[in-house]
Amino acid sequence: MSELKITQEKVTAAFSEANDCPKAISILTALFGKQKPDYTDYHNIKTYEDACEAIGVKPIVRLLVEDEDGHKEEVADIAHLAYIKLYTIARALNNDPDFPRFTKDEYRYTPWFYLYNQKEIDEMDEEDRNRLVLWGGHATHGAACGLASAHSYNAWPLSVAYVGSRLAVKSSEIAIYFGEQFKELWKDFLIGKK
């Protein structure tokens, strides 16, 4: 019997070509085992668990704080948990352990969320409506509400941030993906517990 030599690159390419065909993926998995997605392509990071796998950390499920006596208590605040998950995802999407470096010539991007009133939402087509993360608030100066510069006078009185965030990514394309793919986590982080 002759021996076949197949490189990892060819196996990865075969899985990529199989795309969404369950039969082809099943055959390739039987031959080569389950393949880890190429996480250097940010499109393959679809979940928090994918991000954890991409950077080699264990997923968190809950947060514990310990007082000086060693007593541990669970932190149930959804915003804290969401921030930690978003931070992990940002690290994975950037595919660069040193980003952001906060250097003079470095650009950083973060998702941008718009605020809509009910009339505007009602007038949207179904596709646009499905892309929304719904939460309240009023931005006096147009769309001045955002992560890098949150400025609101009604819902969250005078919440202003003049400095950047670790929830930054290296390109506007990645920022759009970050906001759309993980919109529920962003909602949890920005709104917190209701």
For each residue, the residues with C-beta under 8 A, 3 or more apart:
1:
2:
3:
4:
5:
6: 10 11 32
7: 10 11
8: 11 12
9: 12 13
10: 6 7 13 14
11: 6 7 8 14 15 28 32 35
12: 8 9 15 16 35 38
13: 9 10 16 17
14: 10 11 17 18 28
15: 11 12 18 25 28 35
16: 12 13 19
17: 13 14 24
18: 14 15 21 24 25 28
19: 16
20:
21: 18 24 25
22: 25 26
23: 26 27
24: 17 18 21 27 28
25: 15 18 21 22 28 29
26: 22 23 29 30
27: 23 24 30 31
28: 11 14 15 18 24 25 31 32 35
29: 25 26 32 33 34 35
30: 26 27
31: 27 28
32: 6 11 28 29 35
33: 29
34: 29
35: 11 12 15 28 29 32
36: 39 53
37: 41 44 50
38: 12 41 44
39: 36 42 44 45 50 53 54 92 95
40: 95
41: 37 38 44
42: 39 45 92 93 95 174 177
43: 46 177
44: 37 38 39 41 50
45: 39 42 50 51 54 89 92 93 181
46: 43 50 181
47: 50 51
48: 51 52 59 85 88 89 182 185
49: 52 53 59
50: 37 39 44 45 46 47 53 54 92
51: 45 47 48 54 55 85 88 89 91 92 93
52: 48 49 55 56 57 58 59 88 92
53: 36 39 49 50 56
54: 39 45 50 51 92 95
55: 51 52 88 91 92 97
56: 52 53
57: 52 88
58: 52
59: 48 49 52
60: 63 81 84 85
61:
62: 74 75 81
63: 60 74 75 77 80 81 84
64: 72 73 74 75
65: 72 73 75
66: 70 71 72 73
67: 70 71 73
68:
69:
70: 66 67
71: 66 67
72: 64 65 66
73: 64 65 66 67
74: 62 63 64
75: 62 63 64 65 80 81
76: 193
77: 63 80 81 192 193
78: 81 82 188 192 193
79: 82 83 188 189 190 191 192 193
80: 63 75 77 83 84
81: 60 62 63 75 77 78 84 85 188
82: 78 79 85 86 185 186 188 189
83: 79 80 86 87 167 189
84: 60 63 80 81 87 88
85: 48 51 60 81 82 88 89 185
86: 82 83 89 90 167 182 185 186 189
87: 83 84 90 91 166 167
88: 48 51 52 55 57 84 85 91 92
89: 45 48 51 85 86 92 93 178 182 185
90: 86 87 93 94 166 167 168 169 178
91: 51 55 87 88 94 97 99
92: 39 42 45 50 51 52 54 55 88 89 95
93: 42 45 51 89 90 169 174 177 178
94: 90 91 99 100 169 170 174
95: 39 40 42 54 92
96: 99 170
97: 55 91
98: 101
99: 91 94 96 168 170
100: 94 106 108 164 166 168
101: 98 106
102: 106 164
103: 106
104:
105:
106: 100 101 102 103
107: 170
108: 100 164 168 169 170
109: 168 169 170 171 172 174 175
110: 146 147 148 165 167 168 169 175 178
111: 147 175 176 178 179 180 186
112: 143 146 175 179
113: 133 145 146 179 186 190
114: 143
115: 137 138 139 143 145
116: 120 121 124 132
117: 120 121
118: 121 122
119: 122 123
120: 116 117 123 124
121: 116 117 118 124 129 132 134
122: 118 119
123: 119 120
124: 116 120 121 128 129 132
125: 128 129
126: 129 130
127: 130 131
128: 124 125 131 132
129: 121 124 125 126 132
130: 126 127
131: 127 128 180 183
132: 116 121 124 128 129
133: 113 183 184 186 187 190
134: 121 187
135: 187 190 191
136: 155
137: 115 145 152 154 155 156
138: 115 152 153 154 155
139: 115 142 143 144 145 151 152
140: 144 151 152 153
141: 144 151
142: 139
143: 112 114 115 139 146
144: 139 140 141 149 151 152
145: 113 115 137 139 150 151 152
146: 110 112 113 143 149 150
147: 110 111 150 161 165 167 190
148: 110 161 164 165
149: 144 146 160 161 162
150: 145 146 147 156 159 160 161
151: 139 140 141 144 145 158 159 160
152: 137 138 139 140 144 145 155 156 157 158 159
153: 138 140 157 158
154: 137 138 157
155: 136 137 138 152
156: 137 150 152 159
157: 152 153 154
158: 151 152 153
159: 150 151 152 156
160: 149 150 151
161: 147 148 149 150 165
162: 149
163:
164: 100 102 108 148 168
165: 110 147 148 161 168
166: 87 90 100
167: 83 86 87 90 110 147
168: 90 99 100 108 109 110 164 165
169: 90 93 94 108 109 110 174 175 178
170: 94 96 99 107 108 109 174
171: 109 174 175
172: 109 175 176
173: 176 177
174: 42 93 94 109 169 170 171 177 178
175: 109 110 111 112 169 171 172 178 179
176: 111 172 173 179 180
177: 42 43 93 173 174 180 181
178: 89 90 93 110 111 169 174 175 181 182
179: 111 112 113 175 176 182 183 186
180: 111 131 176 177 183
181: 45 46 177 178
182: 48 86 89 178 179 185 186
183: 131 133 179 180 186 187
184: 133 187 188
185: 48 82 85 86 89 182 188 189
186: 82 86 111 113 133 179 182 183 189 190
187: 133 134 135 183 184 190 191
188: 78 79 81 82 184 185 191 192
189: 79 82 83 86 185 186 192
190: 79 113 133 135 147 186 187
191: 79 135 187 188 194
192: 77 78 79 188 189
193: 76 77 78 79
194: 191
